[in-house]
């Protein structure tokens, strides 16, 4: 949350920009197609080092009636141009 990020030392503006980047921007740029429904849960952010944040959030995606669920991870690095996604991964949850 914005509050957690400001407690970790980010300004409110930095926290809002980071939260915005963390959600949809990178996923939209990664593909020309977009799922019918994309649901992201509340992210957990961990300050790893000055200017380096790890974030993970649960997700669910529905595309043409098929649903996939799992966890999405990001490592974000603060640069002179703002926060940038350095690493991204997805961990699919196994079907029950």
C-alpha positions in Angstrom: 0.0 0.0 0.0 1.0 3.6 -0.3 1.2 3.9 3.5 3.5 0.9 3.8 5.8 2.3 1.1 6.0 5.8 2.7 6.8 4.1 6.0 9.7 2.3 4.2 11.1 5.7 3.2 9.5 6.6 -0.1 7.9 10.0 -0.6 4.1 9.8 -1.3 4.7 10.7 -4.9 7.4 8.0 -5.3 5.0 5.5 -3.7 2.1 6.4 -6.0 4.3 6.2 -9.1 5.7 2.8 -8.0 2.2 1.5 -7.3 1.0 2.6 -10.7 4.0 0.9 -12.5 3.5 -2.2 -10.4 0.0 -2.9 -11.7 -0.8 -2.8 -15.4 1.8 -0.8 -17.3 4.3 -3.6 -17.8 1.8 -6.2 -18.6 0.1 -4.1 -21.2 3.4 -3.5 -23.0 4.4 -7.1 -22.9 1.7 -8.3 -25.3 -0.6 -7.1 -28.0 -3.5 -9.2 -26.6 -5.1 -8.6 -23.2 -7.2 -11.1 -21.2 -10.9 -10.7 -20.9 -10.5 -10.2 -17.1 -7.4 -9.6 -15.0 -7.7 -9.4 -11.2 -4.7 -8.5 -9.1 -4.6 -8.8 -5.3 -3.0 -6.6 -2.8 0.8 -6.5 -3.4 3.3 -7.3 -0.7 6.4 -5.1 -1.0 9.8 -5.8 0.6 12.5 -3.2 0.7 15.7 -5.2 -0.2 18.2 -2.4 -0.3 18.3 1.3 -0.9 16.5 1.8 -4.2 15.6 -1.9 -4.6 12.1 -3.3 -3.9 10.7 -6.8 -4.3 6.9 -7.1 -4.9 4.6 -10.0 -5.2 0.8 -10.2 -5.7 -1.8 -12.9 -6.4 -3.5 -12.7 -9.7 -6.3 -14.4 -11.6 -6.7 -14.1 -15.4 -9.8 -15.2 -17.5 -9.4 -15.5 -21.2 -12.0 -17.2 -23.4 -13.5 -19.0 -20.4 -10.2 -20.4 -19.1 -9.0 -19.2 -15.7 -5.4 -19.1 -14.6 -4.3 -18.2 -11.0 -1.0 -17.6 -9.4 1.6 -15.1 -8.1 3.3 -12.4 -10.0 6.7 -11.1 -8.8 8.7 -8.0 -9.6 12.0 -6.5 -8.6 12.0 -2.7 -9.0 15.0 -0.5 -9.1 15.1 3.2 -8.6 17.0 5.0 -11.4 17.7 8.6 -12.3 14.6 8.3 -14.5 12.3 6.9 -11.8 11.4 3.3 -10.8 12.0 0.6 -13.4 11.1 -3.1 -13.4 14.3 -5.0 -13.4 12.9 -8.6 -13.1 9.5 -10.0 -13.6 8.2 -13.5 -13.1 5.0 -15.5 -12.8 4.3 -18.6 -10.7 1.2 -20.5 -11.8 -0.9 -22.1 -9.1 -1.5 -25.8 -9.7 -5.1 -26.8 -10.4 -6.7 -28.7 -7.6 
